[in-house]
């Protein structure tokens, strides 16, 4: 009977370790192709699982449980850190989430088997055979897609959540296995049960916080799309107004040309018509600022806006047909130019001045928006001015620019200098796109 119980235990352990691996693979983002990731995972983790199962059979569950963090957790942490796309806190939280959730399930099923099944490992095996696939199904159905989106969009908060997860893992290990298994220490069972109840509640709080950040990110993306659509609609409205103006002008031009021709003044009529064509081309021509159509639409919109307000503008755009992250880049440029407009429209016309520079520096795209501002405005480098949605000076949109830059692996800084407001943004660019510029 002892042999059968031990065999059931080993089967349940092997099953559990295998499904811990599956759970983590569902949540993390590898830096290699799917085929290479699968081959590396099998080659690296299968021997580790087998060694830990053999260690459990030789040393026993009590002894092996005390050293499992060194024989399984740390080696798998190092291995997956190597093949993971995400690093630092984002990776650590994902690893601790999968590991701690699985470890929690192991502890619960172990206690259920001891108190309800007499320690014969039957309940342990059956419950693990059922619960691990159920958790994986729930994770795949409800967690995987939004969690991967979170890793793409949320840049803050991972450190605190990762430390909380790591703390729970260590706490579970100490309470459940040190100095012996908790089932042999009845006085420690109430504390262990409280921890097992508290841990899911803590993770629920963490995911509620992350979900709020995800909703904020989606709202920002929707606002960006709305802003771009608004720019396009304004451009269409302006074109329609130009067409109506052109129709009105054409009526007057037709009368003038008819009079010149009827009077026999053919050369004057030809000269008048040529002047008409030149004026029409000058008024309707859309200036080409850059090859990228999305950025060109933004620069065209604000260039016309600045022209009408008598703003001196200088653009130095050293970009071509690179594959740029246009959504975030449009978010940065449009908000930067909008902030510049909010500042210069408050100034006398002779002081209105805006300049934009886009250039590459090794693997980074450098963006600078510089504009005149009031003498009272003072912003230190490394700090953001308070948001003033009422329309005075800067602040509106700068937080959005900062978040967009961080999502692209970059940074943002803004400051005032000698009557100018400077917005500097640095984002990572694909080296294949910029290697000819380095």
C-alpha positions as CSV (number, residue, x, y, z in Angstrom):
1,X,0.0,0.0,0.0
2,X,2.9,2.3,0.8
3,X,4.4,1.6,-2.7
4,X,1.1,2.4,-4.3
5,X,0.7,5.7,-2.3
6,X,4.2,6.7,-3.2
7,X,3.6,5.9,-6.9
8,X,0.5,8.0,-6.9
9,X,2.4,10.9,-5.2
10,X,5.2,10.7,-7.9
11,X,2.6,10.7,-10.7
12,X,0.8,13.7,-9.2
13,X,4.1,15.6,-8.8
14,X,5.2,14.9,-12.4
15,X,1.8,16.0,-13.6
16,X,1.9,19.2,-11.5
17,X,5.4,20.2,-12.6
18,X,4.5,19.7,-16.2
19,X,1.3,21.8,-15.9
20,X,3.2,24.6,-14.0
21,X,5.3,24.8,-17.1
22,X,2.2,25.0,-19.4
23,X,0.6,27.7,-17.2
24,X,3.7,29.9,-17.4
25,X,4.1,29.4,-21.2
26,X,0.6,30.6,-21.6
27,X,1.4,33.9,-19.9
28,X,4.9,34.9,-20.8
29,X,6.2,36.3,-24.1
30,X,9.3,34.5,-25.6
31,X,11.9,36.3,-27.6
32,X,12.4,33.3,-30.0
33,X,10.1,31.8,-32.6
34,X,7.4,29.4,-31.4
35,X,9.2,26.3,-32.8
36,X,12.6,27.3,-31.2
37,X,10.9,28.2,-27.9
38,X,9.2,24.8,-27.7
39,X,12.4,22.9,-28.5
40,X,14.4,24.9,-26.0
41,X,11.7,24.5,-23.3
42,X,11.6,20.7,-23.8
43,X,15.4,20.4,-23.8
44,X,15.8,22.6,-20.7
45,X,12.8,21.8,-18.5
46,X,12.1,18.2,-19.1
47,X,15.4,17.0,-17.5
48,X,14.8,19.4,-14.6
49,X,11.3,18.0,-14.0
50,X,12.6,14.4,-14.1
51,X,15.4,15.2,-11.7
52,X,13.0,16.7,-9.2
53,X,10.6,13.8,-9.4
54,X,13.5,11.4,-8.8
55,X,14.7,13.6,-5.9
56,X,11.2,13.4,-4.4
57,X,11.3,9.6,-4.7
58,X,14.7,9.3,-3.1
59,X,14.7,12.0,-0.5
60,X,10.9,12.0,0.3
61,X,8.4,14.7,0.1
62,X,9.4,16.3,3.4
63,X,13.0,16.7,2.6
64,X,12.5,17.6,-1.1
65,X,9.9,20.2,-0.2
66,X,12.4,22.2,1.8
67,X,14.9,22.4,-1.0
68,X,12.5,22.7,-4.0
69,X,13.1,26.4,-4.3
70,X,16.8,25.6,-5.1
71,X,16.3,22.5,-7.2
72,X,13.4,23.7,-9.3
73,X,12.3,27.3,-8.8
74,X,15.7,29.1,-9.2
75,X,16.9,27.0,-12.2
76,X,13.6,27.5,-14.1
77,X,13.7,31.2,-13.2
78,X,17.2,31.5,-14.8
79,X,16.2,29.4,-17.9
80,X,13.0,31.3,-18.6
81,X,14.7,34.7,-18.0
82,X,17.1,33.8,-20.8
83,X,14.4,33.0,-23.4
84,X,11.8,35.6,-22.3
85,X,11.2,38.8,-24.2
86,X,10.3,40.7,-21.1
87,X,12.9,41.4,-18.5
88,X,13.2,42.8,-14.9
89,X,9.9,43.2,-13.0
90,X,7.5,42.4,-15.7
91,X,9.1,38.9,-16.2
92,X,9.5,38.3,-12.5
93,X,5.8,39.0,-11.8
94,X,4.7,36.6,-14.6
95,X,7.0,33.9,-13.3
96,X,6.0,34.3,-9.7
97,X,2.3,34.5,-10.7
98,X,2.4,31.1,-12.4
99,X,4.7,29.5,-9.8
100,X,2.9,30.8,-6.8
101,X,-0.6,29.9,-8.2
102,X,0.6,26.4,-8.9
103,X,2.4,26.1,-5.5
104,X,-0.8,27.3,-3.8
105,X,-2.7,24.5,-5.6
106,X,-0.1,21.9,-4.5
107,X,-0.5,23.0,-0.9
108,X,-4.3,22.9,-1.0
109,X,-4.5,19.5,-2.6
110,X,-1.8,18.1,-0.2
111,X,-3.8,19.3,2.8
112,X,-7.1,18.0,1.4
113,X,-5.5,14.6,0.8
114,X,-4.1,14.5,4.4
115,X,-7.2,15.4,6.2
116,X,-9.9,13.9,3.9
117,X,-8.0,11.0,2.3
118,X,-5.8,9.8,5.1
119,X,-2.6,10.7,3.2
120,X,-3.1,7.9,0.7
121,X,-2.5,10.3,-2.2
122,X,-5.7,9.3,-4.0
123,X,-7.5,12.6,-3.5
124,X,-4.2,14.4,-4.2
125,X,-3.8,12.8,-7.6
126,X,-7.5,13.1,-8.7
127,X,-7.8,16.7,-7.6
128,X,-4.6,17.7,-9.4
129,X,-5.6,15.8,-12.5
130,X,-8.8,17.9,-12.6
131,X,-7.8,21.3,-11.2
132,X,-4.6,22.0,-13.3
133,X,-6.4,21.6,-16.7
134,X,-9.3,23.6,-15.3
135,X,-7.1,26.5,-14.2
136,X,-5.3,26.4,-17.6
137,X,-8.6,26.6,-19.4
138,X,-9.7,29.6,-17.3
139,X,-6.3,31.2,-17.9
140,X,-6.4,30.7,-21.6
141,X,-10.1,31.7,-21.9
142,X,-10.1,34.8,-19.7
143,X,-6.6,35.8,-18.7
144,X,-4.1,35.2,-21.4
145,X,-5.2,37.8,-24.0
146,X,-5.8,40.8,-21.6
147,X,-2.6,39.8,-19.7
148,X,-0.4,39.9,-22.8
149,X,-2.1,43.2,-23.7
150,X,-1.2,44.5,-20.2
151,X,2.5,43.5,-20.8
152,X,2.4,45.6,-23.9
153,X,0.7,48.6,-22.5
154,X,1.3,49.0,-18.8
155,X,4.8,50.2,-17.8
156,X,4.4,51.0,-14.1
157,X,3.5,48.9,-11.0
158,X,5.2,45.6,-12.0
159,X,8.0,45.9,-9.4
160,X,5.6,46.1,-6.4
161,X,3.4,43.3,-7.7
162,X,6.5,41.1,-8.5
163,X,7.8,41.6,-4.9
164,X,4.4,40.8,-3.5
165,X,4.2,37.6,-5.5
166,X,7.8,36.6,-4.6
167,X,7.0,37.3,-0.9
168,X,4.0,35.0,-1.1
169,X,6.0,32.2,-2.7
170,X,8.7,32.4,0.1
171,X,6.0,32.7,2.8
172,X,4.1,29.6,1.5
173,X,7.4,27.6,1.3
174,X,8.3,28.6,4.9
175,X,4.8,27.9,6.4
176,X,4.1,24.7,4.5
177,X,7.5,23.0,4.6
178,X,9.8,24.5,7.3
179,X,11.0,22.9,9.4
180,X,8.7,20.0,8.4
181,X,5.5,19.7,6.4
182,X,2.6,21.6,7.9
183,X,0.5,18.5,8.2
184,X,2.9,17.3,10.9
185,X,2.6,20.6,12.8
186,X,-1.1,21.0,13.8
187,X,-0.4,24.3,15.6
188,X,0.7,25.9,12.2
189,X,-2.4,24.8,10.3
190,X,-4.6,27.8,11.1
191,X,-1.9,30.2,10.0
192,X,-1.4,28.2,6.8
193,X,-5.1,28.2,6.0
194,X,-5.3,32.0,6.5
195,X,-2.4,32.5,4.1
196,X,-4.0,30.2,1.6
197,X,-7.2,32.2,1.8
198,X,-5.4,35.6,1.7
199,X,-3.3,34.9,-1.4
200,X,-6.2,34.7,-3.9
201,X,-7.7,37.8,-2.5
202,X,-4.3,39.6,-2.9
203,X,-4.0,38.5,-6.5
204,X,-7.6,39.6,-7.2
205,X,-6.6,43.1,-5.9
206,X,-3.5,43.1,-8.1
207,X,-5.4,42.1,-11.2
208,X,-8.1,44.7,-10.5
209,X,-5.4,47.4,-10.4
210,X,-3.8,46.1,-13.6
211,X,-7.2,45.9,-15.3
212,X,-7.8,49.6,-14.4
213,X,-4.5,50.5,-16.0
214,X,-5.5,48.5,-19.1
215,X,-8.8,50.3,-19.4
216,X,-6.9,53.6,-19.1
217,X,-4.5,52.5,-21.9
218,X,-7.5,51.6,-24.1
219,X,-9.1,54.9,-23.4
220,X,-5.9,56.7,-24.4
221,X,-5.8,54.7,-27.7
222,X,-9.4,55.5,-28.4
223,X,-8.7,59.2,-27.7
224,X,-5.7,59.0,-30.1
225,X,-7.9,57.5,-32.9
226,X,-10.6,60.1,-32.2
227,X,-8.0,62.9,-32.5
228,X,-6.6,61.6,-35.8
229,X,-10.1,61.2,-37.1
230,X,-10.9,64.8,-36.0
231,X,-7.8,66.0,-37.9
232,X,-8.9,64.2,-41.0
233,X,-12.5,65.6,-40.7
234,X,-11.1,69.2,-40.2
235,X,-9.0,68.7,-43.3
236,X,-12.0,67.6,-45.3
237,X,-14.1,70.5,-44.0
238,X,-11.4,72.9,-45.0
239,X,-11.2,71.3,-48.5
240,X,-15.0,71.7,-48.8
241,X,-14.7,75.4,-47.8
242,X,-12.0,75.9,-50.4
243,X,-14.2,74.2,-53.1
244,X,-17.1,76.6,-52.2
245,X,-14.7,79.5,-52.3
246,X,-13.3,78.4,-55.6
247,X,-16.8,78.1,-57.1
248,X,-17.6,81.6,-56.0
249,X,-14.3,82.9,-57.4
250,X,-14.7,81.0,-60.7
251,X,-17.9,82.9,-61.3
252,X,-16.1,86.2,-61.0
253,X,-13.2,85.0,-63.1
254,X,-15.5,83.8,-65.8
255,X,-17.1,87.2,-66.1
256,X,-13.7,88.9,-66.3
257,X,-12.4,86.4,-68.9
258,X,-15.5,86.8,-70.9
259,X,-15.1,90.6,-70.9
260,X,-11.5,90.4,-72.0
261,X,-12.2,87.9,-74.8
262,X,-15.2,89.9,-76.1
263,X,-13.0,93.0,-76.2
264,X,-10.4,91.2,-78.2
265,X,-7.8,91.3,-75.5
266,X,-6.6,87.7,-76.0
267,X,-3.1,88.2,-74.4
268,X,-4.5,89.8,-71.3
269,X,-7.0,87.0,-71.0
270,X,-4.2,84.4,-71.3
271,X,-2.1,86.2,-68.7
272,X,-5.2,86.4,-66.4
273,X,-5.9,82.7,-66.8
274,X,-2.3,81.8,-66.1
275,X,-2.4,83.9,-62.9
276,X,-5.6,82.0,-62.0
277,X,-3.9,78.6,-62.4
278,X,-0.9,79.7,-60.3
279,X,-3.1,81.0,-57.5
280,X,-5.1,77.8,-57.5
281,X,-2.1,75.6,-57.3
282,X,-0.6,77.6,-54.5
283,X,-3.8,77.5,-52.4
284,X,-4.7,73.9,-53.0
285,X,-1.2,72.3,-52.9
286,X,-0.7,70.2,-49.7
287,X,2.9,70.5,-48.5
288,X,4.8,67.2,-48.3
289,X,6.6,67.2,-45.0
290,X,7.6,63.5,-44.8
291,X,6.9,60.3,-46.6
292,X,4.9,58.7,-43.7
293,X,1.2,59.6,-44.5
294,X,0.1,59.6,-40.9
295,X,2.8,62.0,-39.7
296,X,2.4,64.1,-42.8
297,X,-1.3,64.6,-42.1
298,X,-0.5,65.8,-38.6
299,X,2.2,68.2,-39.8
300,X,0.0,69.5,-42.6
301,X,-2.8,70.2,-40.2
302,X,-0.7,72.1,-37.6
303,X,1.3,73.9,-40.3
304,X,-1.9,75.4,-41.7
305,X,-3.0,76.2,-38.2
306,X,0.3,77.9,-37.4
307,X,0.3,79.8,-40.8
308,X,-3.2,81.2,-40.1
309,X,-2.0,82.5,-36.7
310,X,1.2,84.0,-38.0
311,X,3.4,81.5,-36.2
312,X,7.0,81.2,-37.4
313,X,7.7,77.5,-37.9
314,X,10.8,75.5,-38.7
315,X,10.7,71.7,-39.4
316,X,13.7,69.4,-39.7
317,X,12.4,65.9,-40.4
318,X,15.1,63.4,-41.1
319,X,12.9,60.4,-41.5
320,X,12.0,58.4,-44.6
321,X,9.9,55.2,-45.2
322,X,11.0,53.4,-42.1
323,X,8.6,51.0,-40.4
324,X,7.8,53.3,-37.4
325,X,5.2,52.7,-34.6
326,X,2.9,55.3,-36.1
327,X,0.2,55.0,-33.5
328,X,2.4,56.0,-30.5
329,X,4.5,58.4,-32.7
330,X,1.4,60.2,-33.9
331,X,0.3,60.4,-30.3
332,X,3.6,62.0,-29.3
333,X,3.8,64.5,-32.3
334,X,0.1,65.6,-32.2
335,X,0.1,66.2,-28.4
336,X,3.5,67.9,-28.6
337,X,2.2,70.3,-31.4
338,X,-1.1,70.9,-29.6
339,X,0.8,71.9,-26.4
340,X,3.0,74.2,-28.5
341,X,-0.2,75.7,-30.1
342,X,-1.7,76.3,-26.6
343,X,1.4,78.2,-25.6
344,X,2.0,80.4,-28.7
345,X,-1.6,81.4,-29.2
346,X,-1.4,83.3,-25.9
347,X,1.7,85.3,-27.1
348,X,1.8,88.4,-29.3
349,X,2.1,87.5,-33.0
350,X,5.7,88.7,-33.3
351,X,6.8,86.3,-30.6
352,X,5.0,83.2,-31.9
353,X,7.6,80.6,-32.9
354,X,7.6,76.7,-33.2
355,X,10.2,74.3,-34.4
356,X,10.2,70.5,-34.7
357,X,13.1,68.2,-35.2
358,X,13.1,64.4,-35.9
359,X,16.5,62.7,-36.3
360,X,18.2,59.4,-35.6
361,X,21.0,58.9,-33.1
362,X,22.2,55.3,-33.4
363,X,19.2,53.0,-32.5
364,X,17.1,55.9,-31.2
365,X,14.7,58.3,-32.8
366,X,15.1,61.8,-31.3
367,X,12.1,64.1,-31.3
368,X,12.3,67.8,-30.2
369,X,9.4,70.2,-30.2
370,X,10.5,73.8,-29.2
371,X,8.3,76.8,-28.9
372,X,8.2,80.2,-27.4
373,X,6.3,80.6,-24.1
374,X,5.5,83.2,-21.6
375,X,8.3,84.5,-19.3
376,X,6.3,83.4,-16.2
377,X,6.4,79.7,-17.2
378,X,9.2,77.8,-15.4
379,X,9.6,74.1,-15.8
380,X,12.6,72.2,-14.4
381,X,14.1,69.4,-16.4
382,X,12.8,66.0,-15.1
383,X,9.5,67.5,-13.9
384,X,6.1,67.8,-15.6
385,X,4.1,71.0,-15.3
386,X,0.6,70.6,-13.8
387,X,-2.1,69.7,-16.2
388,X,-4.2,72.8,-17.1
389,X,-7.1,71.7,-19.2
390,X,-8.5,75.2,-19.1
391,X,-6.1,76.2,-21.9
392,X,-3.3,78.1,-20.2
393,X,0.2,77.1,-21.3
394,X,1.5,73.5,-21.0
395,X,0.6,70.4,-19.1
396,X,-2.2,68.9,-21.2
397,X,-1.1,65.8,-23.1
398,X,2.4,65.6,-21.6
399,X,1.5,62.7,-19.4
400,X,0.2,60.9,-22.5
401,X,3.4,61.6,-24.4
402,X,5.4,60.2,-21.5
403,X,3.4,57.0,-21.4
404,X,3.6,56.6,-25.1
405,X,7.4,57.0,-25.0
406,X,7.8,54.5,-22.2
407,X,5.8,51.9,-24.2
408,X,8.3,52.3,-27.0
409,X,11.2,51.8,-24.6
410,X,12.1,55.5,-24.5
411,X,12.0,58.6,-22.3
412,X,10.6,62.1,-22.3
413,X,11.9,65.3,-20.8
414,X,10.5,68.8,-20.9
415,X,11.9,72.1,-19.5
416,X,12.0,75.9,-20.1
417,X,15.1,77.7,-21.3
418,X,15.5,81.4,-22.2
419,X,11.9,81.9,-23.0
420,X,11.4,78.7,-24.8
421,X,9.6,75.5,-23.9
422,X,11.5,72.3,-25.0
423,X,9.9,68.9,-25.3
424,X,12.5,66.1,-25.9
425,X,11.4,62.5,-26.6
426,X,13.7,59.6,-27.3
427,X,12.3,56.3,-28.5
428,X,13.9,53.0,-29.6
429,X,13.8,52.3,-33.4
430,X,14.5,49.1,-35.3
431,X,18.2,49.0,-36.0
432,X,17.4,47.5,-39.4
433,X,15.5,50.6,-40.3
434,X,18.2,53.0,-39.1
435,X,21.5,51.2,-39.7
436,X,22.1,53.3,-42.8
437,X,22.0,56.4,-40.7
438,X,24.3,55.3,-37.9
